[in-house]
Amino acid sequence: MMEPDGSFKDKISFELEKNATADPECRHVGMLSVKTANRSVEDALKMPDPVDLYHGLLNEGEVACLFADSNAGKSIFAVQMGDSISRYRKVLYVDCELSEKQFQLRYTNKEMGYRHVFSDNFYRAEIDPERIGVQHYEEAIIQDIEFAAVQTGARIVIIDNLTYLCNSSEKGDVAGLFMMKLMALKKKHALTLLIISHTPKRNLSNPITQNDLAGSKKLYNFFDNVFAIGQSAQDKRIKFVKQVKVRASEYMYDSDNVIVYEITSEDGYVRFLHKGYGKESEHLRDKSEEDESQVRSYILTCHREGKSVREIADLVDRSKTSVHRIIAREKQKEEISVAEGVPPGDVGQVGHLGQLGQSEPVQVHGKSGIRDDFVFEMDENHCF
């Protein structure tokens, strides 16, 4: 068979010629493997079903994500998962958060003389600062994680955390390329990957959603499984775990059935102690006027940054109509302030208009103002 030259036509001819001599039900066209749907199902039936590695939160062969706010116990929970899985599988925990001494102190009770004994199947790796290179850092660290997994024989890899692997995760193109590299790594060595990430400071009155995951939305789209740790408003020691996305397994822990834990330390082992199950709403703080004011302020900030109504609505978990109404009211305040000679810096303060909210339209420069009870019909991507 002749090798193709550099032309597109010759490359296509080469692929067709190659497929003619191969399995007629499975064709390879560049990066694509093409089969009938029936053949795909038949081939998949020969493979073992994914194994549940940790109480329905992580399945074998997934690229999963665990995220939470700062000091919510992400690392504690991730180590606990790795420790449990390592009782029957080899696990590599890439710790970019704690030094070796800090890790030791977390799992040692100095007063009682206890220390937690991990399985010898549980490997821990940390970044050596003297070996960090400035150029191609992200590619190098992924490659080093690959080598470490191969050398230890670990097929479950927990990476704590995403920031150290992808410094520009908020940029869509960078995040997408990074996730494709992780997917390639997973397929190459049949790995299960759990990536720890964080969320910007969130309002404890709101349910946890996909919008709380820091970084580009492309990250979320690539993950097979996403779950989060929430802080209970009842008690700082109480945490709850909620599934945000599942692709192949059962949706077990949604807002009506979150897992409730209490962080405790026994015999030198800081861990999440299972307390039962409950509704997410039971652990949310009652909304106050201050919370609503913060939401309105955030909406206006996003609007000034040029974000569309749809984007803002997704970020604050509100309807597009609600977001549109808040922005429109602000525009109305600005027009009135200009008419009254109020300095621009005073615009937008809560309560400034006094009589706004009345049912009759307000006249501004001869034009009818915006009524509170008016429901807008608008382009979902419209920016004022």
Secondary structure, 3 states (H helix, E strand, C coil): CCCCCCCHHHHHHHHHHHHHCCCCCEEEECCEEEECHHHHHHHHHCCCCCCECCCCCCECCCEEEEEECCCCCHHHHHHHHHHHHCCCCCEEEEECCCCHHHHHHHCEECCCCEECCCCCCEEEEECCHHHCCCCCHHHHHHHHHHHHHHHHCCCEEEEECHHHCCCCCCCHHHHHHHHHHHHHHHHHHCCEEEEEEECCCCCCCCCCCHHHCCCCHHHHHHCCEEEEEEECCCCCCEEEEEEEEECCCCCCCCCCCEEEEEEEEECCEEEEEEEEEECHHHHCCCCCHHHHHHHHHHHHHHHHCCCCHHHHHHHHCCCHHHHHHHHHHHHHHHHHHHHHCCCHHHCCCCCCCCCCCCCCCCEECCEECCCCCCCCCCCCCCCC
